[in-house]
Amino acid sequence: MNVGEKILQLRKKMGLSQEELAEKLNVTRQTISKWETNQSSPDFEKIVPLCDLFEITTDELLRGKSENIKNLDDSKIRRKTACKVSISVFIYFLAIIWIISMSTMPWISEEITVSVFLLLCAIATVNLIYHFMSLPKEKETEQKKEKNKYEWLDDLVTLIFTAIYLLISFITMHWEITWILWIVYAIVLEIIHLALKLKGDQNEK
């Protein structure tokens, strides 16, 4: 919706005629008509009085998008992100439960066990990658800034899991199983990021 259409819509919503709106803004009726038909645009000094009269922001007038709509879009993206991450985390847990359960069932071949495990991990990973790559660039930038803000925490978690992985692996010498800890690491990291994001959203409110 362009500026002229927005002015026309808001004028009618307030029940004003072109003459009445022109009188409030100290311009002629022809000027209002030209604005609404996009033959000309409001001068800079008239934009603020227009916004005050219609009780809207300058962004809503010039871009045609209200803050309420923007906030609603942000809320939808947050809910969708939480849903996608939750589903992926659940699938990762299923993969871990699957491979642990199958280790007690020798009649099921190792190839089938590993194949199903990798398939579940692939589904969860693709789900996450597709979602975050499909986010608007603006949201990606915001998320990168938020991630950098807690980069030290990521490094700390990585260091802890590396130490745990090496310790357990050297003690048990079951390197073919202990690598599962890195899947747990990825899940824990995503949960931390989500928790910090939700905390940040609550602080903003």
Buried (B, 14 or more C-beta within 10 A) or exposed (E): EEBBEBBBBBBEEEEBEBEBBBBEBEBEBEBBBBBBEEEEBBEEEBBEBBBEBBEBEEEBBBEBEBEEEEEEEBEEBBEEBEEBBEBBBEBBBBBBEBBEEBEEEEEEEEEEBEEBBEEBBEBBBEBBEEBBEEBEEEBEEBBEEEBEEBEEBBEEBEEEBEEBBEEBBEEEEEEEEBEBBEBBBBBBBBEBBBEBBEEEEEEEE
